[in-house]
Amino acid sequence: MVVVTTLIILCCILNSSHIAGQEMFVSSKLKIDISNTIQAESPVDVQLYYFPFNTTSQQVDFVTEPSSELKSNYLLFNFNEPGNLNFNVYANVQSWFNFIDIKDNVSVQQAIQDESFPEYRESTEYIDSDNLFILNKAEQFKEKTNNSLELLHMMAEYVRENMHYSLSYSQPQKASWILENKVGVCSHYTTLFLALARSLGFQGRYVSGIAYSEDDKTFQEHAWAEIYIPNYGWISYDVTFGQYGWVDSNHVILKYSKDTAEASVEYEYSGNLEPGDLQINSNLEEKGNPYYLPFKINIKVYKDNVKLGSYVPLIVEIENNNDFYFSLPIYLTTAPGVYGKTIQVVFLKPNEKSSAFFVLQIPKMEKCRDGCIGNITVKDAFGNSDSSSIKFSNTDPEMSLKEAQTVIENGNADGNFDFFCSSDKNFYYENEVEHITCMAYATVANDFEICLNNCTEFNQETNATISFQLKPNSLICPRLVKENKTVVSACVNVEVIKKPIVEIAKIIAKDTTHGDLVNVSINFSSNANLDGLAIVRDSKNRIVGEFRINIKRGKNVLIVILDSAKLHSGINHLKLYIAYGLDNPPWDGSTEKNFDVYVKRVNFFKEIYLKLKSLII
């Protein structure tokens, strides 16, 4: 039998701009048809992992054609005859606005110490949460808050704001690659967010499904995440849509995964098989009532009158009069012109206020030389909004982009740079020189410095790569500094070893007959990767074997072969001597251990022959 696995690659044509004008509903009713065509020369067993099922946010009724057997996480179709085979899943789905109101401050420690689903915090092939740069970036966010929801919001908003959405990059990639390149589709957004969360100890799972695109009025394949919060359960995070801690009712779950690119269908067969693409057709049958959450929005234009071509800060104050935490998307929907982003997701604590910032770009229009008025409207995802206006002419005071960014940078600059540091080795000897390289990239109009003992400046929109050489230390934390204040640090952990140590644990030498070879097995351990030389001497200090060896950090097994012709009959008292170091001689250290080899006697004439032979050799 042969097993072929096919994967659904999420092209994810949806991004956050698709929902700026989308109204939220309490529930949605859909019809979903999942089908597949198979050309097979033998009987086939099909395991379908990709289908709607009952969860806390959706209720599903479905039938299959032909009939199937529902297993723990898949549908099993048995085709007992070869030929042109088809299967269908016909489902009626009712999905709800998926939001759990969290009123308590769930600390990061509470969340990461929970052991409900430990398999969902493991590093995987694509969600490589144990990668150094993933760990480094996540720790920078962890330094800012001990509130789980606020920390998850920061990481989600970092991913959404810094990623470039592109259908040209639809193949699965490792989270570390995504962090470096910052390009992709919804599956990449989700992969990177989950890697950051898991690297800190959160339990997070990859969700595959469909979601509604307001642009073309259809459901498309989509991916988002769920994070487990103790005492509350699985909380949804659609980073691509900017829905953190909730998702709208037009999300339908088809599969939970530990990793990004897990099988959607598996076929078990013999002979030739040609499976077609899995087809998913969805129709929105009915919308429920609008889902409303009250938030108070108040917008303030930094200057009421400016010159044509100016850049003006727009401050949006949001008041949360609810008794729960919420991440609220804010959209700048009307403006005379915009520089940069038009969407920001704001983290709101219960009964507290927060702010969002945009930059208005005033156009240079001839008809406005003597004066124009531009309308401004900001709204959220639940129908709350506020409007204002700005006057501009060619005789009003000008405001530059740098001035505008300086006004808002203190409240909104945390996500506008990356800062990573790494060492060229995982361990050093205390007498070595440690080499650390730090990389920084800033996208705001600021002058930063990278500091350890001394500081090096770098400017807006420039890459900076700085190297430090210093005495080894187990924890070294270079800093990104602005105006003599540390913005963030990037710590490097290395092991500092006083000296290389090799310890021989056991030597096993098999008995042999004079003239045959002697197999010697040597078990030893080392605290470093080293070059070495193994020498075996007899009781008269004569060398009976010499071997260059490569010593690995940890436990080692070395097999050496001795020529018994260089030994005498009976018991031979031998000594193994291992010299070792980082480079070739002179060696940094040595160790030795005695062992015995028993050589069985042969007749007198053969023994004389073997001795003569060894002398000639």
Secondary structure, 3 states (H helix, E strand, C coil): CEEEEEECCCCCCCCHHHHCCCCCECEEEEEEEEEEEEEECCCEEEEECCCCCCECCEEEEEEEECCCEECCCCEEEEECCCEEEEEEEEEEEEEECEECCCCCCCEHHHHHHCCCCHHHHCCCCCCCCCCHHHHHHHHHHHCCCCEHHHHHHHHHHHHHHHCEECCCCCCCCCHHHHHHHCEECHHHHHHHHHHHHHHCCCCEEEEEEEEEECCCCEEEEEEEEEEEECCCEEEEEECCCCEECEECCCEEEEEEECCCCCEEEEEEECCCEEECCCEEEEEEEEECCECCCCCEEEEEECCCEEECCCEEEEEEEEECCCCCCEEEEEEEEECCCEECCCEEEEEECCCCEEEEEEEEECCCCHHHCCCEEEEEEEEECCCCEEEEEEEEECCCCCCCHHHHHHHHHHHHCCCCEEEEEEECCCEEECCCCEEEEEEEEECCCCCEEEECCCEEEECCCCEEEEEEEECCCCEECCEEEECCEEEEECCEECEEECCCCEEEEEEEECCEECCCEEEEEEEEEECCCEEEEEEEECCCCCEEEEEEEEECCEEEEEEEEEEHHHCCCEEEEEEEEEEEECCCCCCCEEEEEEEEEEEECCCHHHHHHHHHHHHHC
